[in-house]
C-alpha cells in the first residue's frame, strides 16, 4: 500500500513546448506519443535529404519510444 502511494506522489511531470514556446503539461503516454510523431517527421526529413546515417539513428530512437509505449500499455 505504501509503495503505491509513493509512486503516485512521485509521478513524473512531462512538458511539451510548441514552436511559439507555449508549454503544456502532459501525461507520460502523451509525451511518448508526441515524441514518436516528432521522431518520425525527423526521420522522413533525413531520408529526403539522403542523410541515411542520421535517419538510422532516429530509427533506433523510434524503436525505443515504441517499446516504452508498449510497456505503458502493458503489451
N, C-alpha and C positions, 0 to 999 in steps of 0.2 A: 504494500500500500504506500509506504513512504517513497519507494522508487518511482512510482507513477506520478505522485505529486511533485517530486523533484524534477522529473522530466518535463512536466507541464510548466513549471516555474522557469526552467532554463531553456525554453523553446527558442530556437533561432529566429531572428528577425531578418528578413530579406528586403533589400531595396532595389527598385528598378528606376533608372534615370532615362528620360526621353531626350530627344535632340535639343529641346529647349531648357534642359536642366531640371525639369519638374520631377519630383521624387514621389514614388508610390511604394507603400509597404505591402508586400505580398506574402503568400504562404510559400513554403518550400517547394511544393508541387508547381505552383505558378511560376516560381523563379526558374526551375529547371526547364519548364516548357518554353518560357521566354528565351532562355539561354540556348535551347535547342534550335529555335527558329533563327536566332541571330547567327549561330554557327553554320547552319545550312545555307543561309544567304552568303556568308563569308566564303564558304567552300565553293559555291557557284561562281562567285566573283573570281576566285583564284583559278578555277578551271577555265573560265572565259579568257582570263589573262595569260593562260598557259603557264601558271606558276604551280606546277604539279607537286613539288616538294611541300610547299605551304598547304596546298589542298589536302595532301596526305596527312599532315599534322592535324589539320582541322577535322579530318575524317575520324582520326583516333579520338579526338576530344568529343565528337558527336557520339561515338560508340560508348564512351564513359558516361556521358549525360543520359543516354538512353538506358544504360544499366541502372543508374540512380533512379530514374523514373520508374522502371520496373520494380525496383526494390521498394520504392514508396507505395506502389500499388499492390505489393505483396505477391508479385508474379514470380 
